[in-house]
Amino acid sequence: MKILCVCLSATIQRTIQFESFQAQKINRSETWREDASGKALNAARVLNQLEPGSSVALCPVGNANAERFMVLASNDSDLYVTPIYIEGNTRECWTILDAKNGSTTEVITDEIQNPLHIAGAEAELKLLEFVRKYMVSFDALLFAGSRPHNWSANICARICEVAHKAGKLILADFRGEDLLGTLKVCVPEIIKINEEEFCQTFSGLLLSEEELVSAISKKSEELQNIIVVTRGEKDTLASEKGKNFRISAEKVTPVNTTACGDAFAAGFLHDYIQSKDVNSALAKGNHCAALNAQTLVPGAIKQTEDQL
């Protein structure tokens, strides 16, 4: 199995662990670590832990801190990254772990809103060419994460269109206008999205549980695809061409809940490609998310020697 993971928002992620974290006070961390991260990179890490060598992550990397990002990626034995270098910075993110109350807090610094730091037509063509190249021999595309301001509004649709024309399975894990624009070009076989993103994208309103189940079912039937809506600790809801599914979250003691959704997407896709069974894929995605919550590395389902 070969899965291409495309991430437009690669991240340098620092995970900082505190015995107890208090706002408006000096807090001294117990330990910390840095990882190459981003939604699709996290999914790629999980896929390679499920099946070594099964995934490549394709991502733009800002020149300003590219060396730092690529060193982190190269030192990660579960990541295989193909970078596309662009102007500006790779974004950075801090995860604050409070052991006392078991909380995970993320702080993200997005790219500087500098009109000079645009990806440009050349970078977009290079990105699309890499997708075409990989899709020849890969089985599926997992495209996840937000689109930074420096990429054109139709880039998500164009990437998915390349995979669609190659006859490959697509899992789309992004939202809003980027998802709606993609649906005008092609329909991903699987849309994985969280509850807030689903409501924002397809209804613009907060929905009750009953309304949400109905909306997912109707949209899945309309698109003739699979829609999976994750909801944190609440049941995950899904529909395949209008047929509804539900699975409860596994109960675990969390260490770091960052990237649980990415781990879910990786597990779901890995199982679905083999089984073509939504119930089986939901169980695999659920289990990967639970394993991820118990590790310190964002997007990991096993402990490694270099963890904190």
Secondary structure, DSSP 8 states (H G I E B T S, - for coil): --EEEE-SS-EEEEEEEESS--TTS----SEEEEEEE-HHHHHHHHHHHHSTT-EEEEEEEEGGGHHHHHHHHHT-TT--EEEEEESS--EEEEEEEETTTTEEEEEEE-----TT---HHHHHHHHHHHHHHHHTT-SEEEEES---TTS-TTHHHHHHHHHHHTT-EEEEE--HHHHHHHHTT---SEEEEEHHHHHHHHTSS---HHHHHHHHHHHHHHHTSEEEEE-TTS-EEEEETTEEEEE-------S--TTHHHHHHHHHHHHHHHH--HHHHHHHHHHHHHHHHTSSSSS-SS--TT--
